[in-house]
Amino acid sequence: MNDSQPVISCRNVWKIFGQRAPEALKAIRNEGVGKAEVLRRFECVVGVADVSFDVQRGEIFCIMGLSGSGKSTLLRHINRLIEPSDGRILIEGREINSLGAAELRMLRAQMIAMVFQSVALLPYRTVLENTALGLEFRKMPKAERLEASQRALQAVQLGDWANRYPSDLSGGMLQRVGLARALASDSPILLMDEPFSALDPLIRRELQDQFVELSRKFNKTTIFITHDLEEAIRVGNRIGIMRDGVMVQVGAPEDIVMAPADDYVARFTAGIAKNHLVSARSLMAATAEPEELSSLPRVAANADIDQLIDLFLTKECGRLAVEDETGHLIGCVTQEDLLRGIQGPKTIKASEA
């Protein structure tokens, strides 16, 4: 197993829905026709347009966008629930489009677990039996699958509910069962399609935190679909933002917020609280003369906006020297830099567009 190799790779993936999809794709490439023209001329819908990205081992990669942006369509290519019109999807370096039926079943059973917004538990089976369902499909002996499922329920804090039925559980608890079922399968890849979007805000935040903790503990490689940028920032190591089937921008949460690729992304980020997201490293001005900063109060490069505000207030200074993990000075942050970081990038008003 090569840890430097991406676990999931999408290479120039297209999905065009309609009987004339090959003609539509050819027109897009040769004539540069847009989505509306494809619909008018070919009665086809462009769901995913030339998307490429990699997901590294243990990473949570969030894909977000508005309804109809193509994020869920793209997700379903990863376990080949949908066949691409063109492009390649690779799992552990192996192209899944070329797999036969038996190999594909094995991929879905052993490599990939999926968690939907609707958990779809069987009402006549206990929580434990529902959790063990995937392992039952694999024909794992009953004692082994129930033991593995009990461990997974313990991990999501539902161990005492194993012998209850779905009707006894709240919405948040049902989602935990869905997560436990994915954990019990011991699949290294998780595909999560807006799993927490129907929950109350407080329960949603609790499950987001628990999911991140469990993902790290079990080293899961995850693609997490959401329409909520705050959720993507809270959960994701990196974020990909989609619009009209196109992956508009991919980056770390801080990069997305501080350097949006276009006004579409900037509008998403406009209301995001930056206090615990933006670091001194991203705000600082680099300097070629570290000795000029030696007399200034120091701050760690990963210090967030709240920490910078505290230091400016307590030190009563106009600049702070930024030091890296080794203690070397790498730049400085001024009060003006801090204010710009709090303000964030400006969006273009509709009247100016």
N, C-alpha and C positions, 0 to 999 in steps of 0.2 A: 504494500500500500504506500503510495507516494504522497507525502503530505504537501509537497510543493505543487502538485497537480490539482487543479480545481476539481471539486466533487461534482459540480454541475456547470455545464457550459452550454450556452445558446449561441449559435453562430448564424447570423443573417436570417433569422426566422421570419417567415411570412405566413400569414393565414388569411386567405380570401375565401369568403363563403359565397357559394353560387355555382351554378352549372358551368359557367364560362370563366371560371377562375384562372385557368392557364392563359387565356386570351387577355384577361384583365391584367395579370401580372406582367405579361409581355408589353402591354401598352404603357404600364407604369414605368417600366425600365427604358423603353425605347422613346416614348413620347413625353414622359414626365407628367402624365395625367394625375389629377388629385382624386381624393376620396369621393367627392360629389360626382365627378365626371365618370368614375368607375361605376357608380350606382346607376347613373343615367344611361350610359352606353352598354353596359354589360349586365345590369341588374345583379351586381355583386357587391358585397360589403367587405371592406378591408377591416379585419379584426386586429391583426398584428402586422406591423410594417418594418421589416428589416431590423429586427431587434437582436443585439448581441450583448452578452454579459457573462461573467463568471461568478461562481459562489465558492469560496474557500471552505475548507474543513472547519467545522465548529462555528461558522459565521451565521448570523441572522441577517438575511437580505430582505428588506421590506420593499414591496412594489406597491406604489400608491397612485391614485388618480381618481378622477370623477367617474360616475357611472357611465359605462360605454367607452372607457379609455382603452380597454383591451387587457386589463391586468388579470382578470380571472381566466380569460381565454388563453393568455400566455401560460398561466400556471398549469392548465390542463394539458399542455404539451409535455410537461416534465415527466409525467408518468404515461404519456401517450394515450390519454383519454381522447385527445384530438390529434389528428395527423396534420403536420404542417403542409402548406402549399409549396413551400421551398425552405431550404435551410437545414441546419443540423442541430440536434440536441444530444449531448454526450453526458453520461453518468460514469464517473470514475474513468474517463477517457474512452469509454465505449459508446459508440453511436447507437442509440436505442431505436432509431427508425429502421434499422436492419434486423432487429430481433424477430425471431419466429414466435409463434403463439406460446409455446411452452416456456421459452426464455423470458418473454414479456410477463407471463404469470409469475414467474419466479422473481423478477425484478419488483413487481408490485407487492408481492407477499413478503419479501425478505429485505428489500432495500428502501422502500418508500412507504411512509404512513401519511394519511391525509386526514385533516381535521377541518370540518365544515362549520359554517355558522349554525346550521341545524344538525344536531348530533345524531338524530335518527336512531334512538335506542329502541330495542324490542321491549314492549311494555310487559310481556309475560315472562321475561327473564329478569333475574336479579341483577343488581349493579355489578356484582362480581362476574356473573355469566356474560353480561354485555361487554365488560372489559376484556374478557377472554375470547371474544368472538373471532377476532382475526387469527388467533393462535389455533382455534378450533378448525378454521378453514385450512390451516397448514397441516392439520391432522396430528398436532402435538398431543401426547397422552394427557388425559384429563387432569391428573394430579399435578403434572408439571405446569400446565397452562393456568390452572387456578392459583398455584403458588406464585407464578410470575405476575399474574393479575393482581393478587393481593399486595405484592410489593409495590406495584405501580399505584394502586389506590392509596397505600400508605404515603407514597411520595407526594400525592396531591391532597393529602390530609382528608381522605375519605375512607380510611381503613375501617372505621366503625360502621360504615353504611353499606358494607359489602353485601349483606343479605337482605337489604331493602330493595324496593322496586322503583323504577324511574318516576312513577307518580308521586312518590314520597319526597322527591328532591326539588330544590329551587332551580331557577334558570342557571345561576352561577355554578351550582353543584353539578348540573347536567353537563355543562361545558368542561368541568373538571373530569368527569367520567370520559368524555371524548378525548381529552388529553391523556388520561391514564391508559386508555385503549391504545393510543399511539405509542406511549412509552412501553407498554407491555409487549408490543410487537418487536421491540428492540431494533427497529429499523434505524439506520444511521441518518436518513433524510426525512424531514418533516415538511409537508406542504400544508399550509394553513390559510384557508380562504375566509377572511373576515370572521374569525372564530368568536370574537368578543363584542361585535358591533351591536348586538341586540340587548346587551346587558346595561344595567344602571351604572352611572359613572364611577361610583365608589367600588362596586364589585368588579367592574372592568379594570380599574387600576390595580386592584389586588391580584387579579388573574394575570395581568401583564407582568407584574413583578415576579409572581410565582413562575410564570412561564420562562422568563429570562433566567431565573435561578436554576430551574430544572434543565434548561437547554445547556447551560454551562456545565452543570454537574454531569450530565450524560453525554456531553460533547456532540450534540445534534447539529447537523447542517440544515438550516431552515430557510424556506422561502415563505414569507408572511405577507399576505395580501390585506390591504386596508385602504379606506378612503379618507382616513384621518391622519394628517401630518403629525399631530401631537403624539398619537399612538406610535407612528413609525419612528419618531425621534426617541420615544421612551424605550422601544423594543429593539430597534435595528442597530447593527454595526454599520451598515450602509443602507442607503435608500435609492431606489430607482423610481423616477416620476414619469408616468405615461400620459400621453395625450393623443387621442385619435389613432391609437395603435402604435405610436412612435414612443420610444424611450427617450424622453427629452433631456434628462440629466441623471447621472449616477454619481453618488459621492457620500462621504460621511455626513452625519446630521449637521455638524458645524459648517461644512462646506456648502451644503444645500441652503442653509439659513443665511450665511454671510456672503455667498457668491452665487445667487440664483442665475441659471443659464439664460433665462428670458423673463419677460413680464408675467407669463403664465405661472412660472415657478415662484416668482416674487410675490404674487398675490396669495399663493398658498402660505408663504412664510410671514406675511405681514403681521399677523396677530400672535405669533409664537413668542412666548416668554424666553428670553435669551440668557437670563441671569446665571443659570447653571449649565448652559450649553456652550457659550462662547468663551474661549480661553485667552490668556494673555499672549500666547504665541501667535494667535491669529490677529490680534489687535496691534501688536508691536511694530515699530519701525526698526528695521535692521540697522546696525551701525558697524562701521569698519574700525572704529576707535573705542574698544572696550574700556580703555583707561579713563575715558571721559565719564563713564558710568560708575566708576568704583566708589564714588562718594555718595551715590544715591541709595535709598532703601531698596532692598531686593525683593523680588517676588518670583515664585516658581512659574515656569512656562505653562503649566497646566492649571494655574489658578483661574477660577471663573470670575464673572463680572461682580458677583456679590463680594468675593474676597478682595478684588481690586478696589471696590468702593470703600470697604472697611479700611484698607491700607491708606488710601488717599485721605480719608478723614482723620485717622489716628496719627499719621506721619506728617500731615499738613505740608505736603510737597506737591510740586507740579509734575514730577516725572518719577517713574519707578523703573529700576533696572531689572530686566528679565534674565533669569538664569536657567540653563537646561539641567537635565538630570545629573550631570557631572559637576555642576557648580560653575560652569563657564558662562560668562555674560554673552548674550546673543542679541540684545536689543533693548529697547525701552518702550514704555507705554506712557503716554501723556494723558492728561485729563480730557483733552480734545479727542484723542483716540478712544477713550472710554465712552464718551458721549456718543460718538459715531457708532460704536459697537452696540450701545443700548438702543439707538434709533434704528439701526439696521438699514438695509438697502431700501430705497424708495421705489414704490411702484408707479407706473404710468397711469394717470387718471384716464377714465374712459373718454373724457372730453378732449384729451391730448393725443389719444391713440390714433 
